[in-house]
Amino acid sequence: MCAKTRVYVLFGGRSGEHEVSLMSARNVLQALDRNKYEVIPVGITKEGAGSRWATRSGP
């Protein structure tokens, strides 16, 4: 079997659109085929700090 392609989904950030980014990321995370991709969500706080999120379906 082929290895899954790793996909990082970056979201959040210091923008005024922080919450919109969270909602968009949730939709992207739900749409990605987990059988094809190793999905790694990475959230950026409003202060600019990043962290890898351990989630089942998104941020």
Contact map, one row per residue, 1 for C-alpha under 8 A:
11100000000000000000000000000000000000000000000000000000000
11110000000000000000000000000000000000000000000000000000000
11111000000000000000000000000000000000000000000000000000000
01111100000000000000000000000000001111000000000000000000000
00111110000000000000000000000000000111000000000000000000000
00011111000000000000000000000000000011110000000000000000000
00001111100000000000000000000000000011110000000000000000000
00000111110000000000000000000000000000111100000000000000000
00000011111000000000000010001000000000111100000000000000000
00000001111100000000000010000000000000001111000000000000000
00000000111110000100110010000000000000001111000000000000000
00000000011111101110110000000000000000000011110000000000000
00000000001111100100000000000000000000000011111100000000000
00000000000111110100000000000000000000000001111100000000000
00000000000111111100000000000000000000000000010000000000000
00000000000001111110000000000000000000000000000000000000000
00000000000100111111100000000000000000000000000000000000000
00000000001111111111110000000000000000000000010000000000000
00000000000100011111111000000000000000000000000000000000000
00000000000000001111111100000000000000000000000000000000000
00000000001100001111111110000000000000000000000000000000000
00000000001100000111111111000000000000000000000000000000001
00000000000000000011111111100000000000000000000000000000001
00000000000000000001111111110000000000000000000000000000000
00000000111000000000111111111000000000000000000000000000011
00000000000000000000011111111100000000000000000000000000111
00000000000000000000001111111110000000000000000000000000010
00000000000000000000000111111111000000000000000000000000000
00000000100000000000000011111111000000101000000000000000110
00000000000000000000000001111111000000000000000000000000110
00000000000000000000000000111111100000000000000000000000000
00000000000000000000000000011111110010100000000000000000000
00000000000000000000000000000011111110000000000000000000000
00000000000000000000000000000001111111100000000000000000000
00010000000000000000000000000000111111000000000000000000000
00011000000000000000000000000000111111000000000000000000000
00011110000000000000000000000001111111100000000000000000000
00011110000000000000000000000000011111110000000000000000000
00000111100000000000000000001001010011111000000000000000000
00000111100000000000000000000000000001111100000000011000000
00000001111000000000000000001000000000111110000000011110011
00000001111000000000000000000000000000011111000001111000000
00000000011110000000000000000000000000001111100001111000001
00000000011111000000000000000000000000000111111111100000000
00000000000111000000000000000000000000000011111111000000000
00000000000111100100000000000000000000000001111110000000000
00000000000011000000000000000000000000000001111110000000000
00000000000011000000000000000000000000000001111111000000000
00000000000000000000000000000000000000000001111111100000000
00000000000000000000000000000000000000000111100111110000000
00000000000000000000000000000000000000000111000011111000000
00000000000000000000000000000000000000011110000001111100000
00000000000000000000000000000000000000011110000000111110001
00000000000000000000000000000000000000001000000000011111000
00000000000000000000000000000000000000001000000000001111111
00000000000000000000000000000000000000000000000000000111110
00000000000000000000000001001100000000000000000000000011111
00000000000000000000000011101100000000001000000000000011111
00000000000000000000011011000000000000001010000000001010111
